[in-house]
């Protein structure tokens, strides 16, 4: 069974009774009692060994053993992402399961988890579009995996609902897993599934739940009582003995990639799990990840096209504003302000997207070189005017804004740049004279990680927008994903140029996806679709990315990007991994990586000649919370060769220690370099 924590090997224990593989047990580890999983059938214990195996304390009676397919999923994840079995297995189980006593567990298991929930009768269903009907026919008639390439507003969610409905009506035991990228999208989707299938059939799984809630959902799924599990990336490990369908909505979203611990991609694991469990897999997006698009081009995924909106509603017209021709230092062009005013007069809503929260990204002295740098990170602290603080968004270090410059005593310190908080204030000034037809003033709201921090704040703000109590909504990327705003007819993107010339080769892909998703919030009501618009303020209106965006032509964008990646030998035409190191100094971090690089040449694997190990470099934000960070890129034209190399090199990394090294980790298929 895998040991608790980060051990890299299975540990052996003695049991007086036979224990099936997958059984949950309690075992001693040092002075602690921890949760374990019986991983394989016992191989026997050599007689005459000079040590005595410790006994299993007890099994978790009443909980069925974890299936062989679930254990294979965990094993694959641990091997592919270069982590330990124990770390992945126990992270996939609800935390409270590790802490319950036998009495508490028995009390839990008395609850009605045993039988699968009965579905309520289905009411009147809306008529499907031709494209929706064709997609459903393809899904029912073929094995997949499927890439559902559907425009925003094309009705992808209804396709998910109908597919689940058909599955559950045909098989009284079947289960479906529906995944979304972020927590704030889960309640909306949950409401639609509960309305269709009843509350007893649906459970959620995400990190925002309390430990008792997570345990309850896990037990419902594990026993088969829950027919439908809705969750974020962690839900890919849900124990579902009768899993027959997996849906990954917004499959392109980087939130599906775990950034700490085992850095797995939940989307990729979903595809692997579908093969193991013989479950259909549907990946849905208006802007698929280029890896997924390439897989559909090569025939590994079956692509289903739904490019038309429901009711043939028009996609928003994209209007480019050349900021080179606007008044100097203008935040919003006069044309955009006029368009917003027209929406307010018609009782419609506008959405202004700026992917930078806070009041200003930096506070600076006008007399000397002082700026609001974080003393613990190689980054600036953001000025938050609402509570007069300087806050580091990397380590959380917060201080009150100084009355004068700490460097020279000058009282004239000013914000530089603009975040959503400052934009909200500026819009209030620009629209101060604008009135509704009834004479009432404009209502502006801001939605970002700061304004939605308190429990219930996000739901309350979304309700206000849906109720028409907001005229202009300002926010970060959290407002661009998945929300069905029926009154928004104008979306504007500010400061979108920064990603055009980024050193990160994935930046254009993320920008195109973000802008397409943002534009998709406009004109979702067919009656208003013809007048819906997306405005983009840019200093580079003729950039090829914007040319494709104006036509809503994702295939053209993907074709150009894939051609560039192929010429450069970048994913998906190559496989990559990063080795990251944290240390007390940058010298120590890089010394560890470079020493491991030198040792790699002596690694006895026949695939070394197909792998390139680059020198160590500092990370983009090289210091966070007084810890220096460095990284080393490993690349190969063969995924198998890279995997074999990493597996052989990992013991070398483990044996290479530098004084002052804090930790190191391998990130396979990294999203940021």
Buried (B, 14 or more C-beta within 10 A) or exposed (E): BBBBEEBBEBBEBEBEEEBEBBBBBBBBBEEEEBBBBBBEEEEEEEEEEEEEEEEBBEBBEBBBBBBEBBBBBBBBBBBBBBBBBBBBBBBBBBEBBBEBEBEEBEEBBEEEBEEBBEBEEEEEEEEBBEBBEBBBEBBEEEEBBBBBBBBBBBBBBBBBBBBBBBBBEEEEEBBBBBBBBBBBBBBBBBEBBBEBBBEBBBBBBBEBBEEEBBBBBBBBBBBBBBBBBBBBBBBBBBBBBBBBBBBBBBBBBBBBBBEEEBBBBBBBBBBBBBEBBEBBBBBBBBBBBBBBBBBBBEEEBBBBBBBBBBEEBBBBBBBBBEBEEBEEEEBBBEEBBEBBBBBBEEEBBBBBBBBBBBBBBBBBBEBBEBBBBBEBBBBBBBBBBEEEBBBBBBBEBBEEBBEEBEBEEBEEBEBBBBBBBBBBBBBBEBBEEBBBEEEEBBBBBBBBBBBBEEEEEBEEBBEBBBEEEBBBBBBBBBBBBBBBBBBBBBBBBBBBBEBBEEEEBBBBBBBBBBBBBBBBBBBBBBEBBEBBBBBBBBBBBEBBBBBBBBEBEBEBBBBBBBEEBEEEEBBBEBBBBBBBBBBBBBEBBBBBBBBBBEBBEEBEBEBBEBBBBEEBBBBEEBBBEEBBBBBBBBBBEBBEBBBBBBEBBBEBBEEBEBEBBEEBBBBBBBBBB
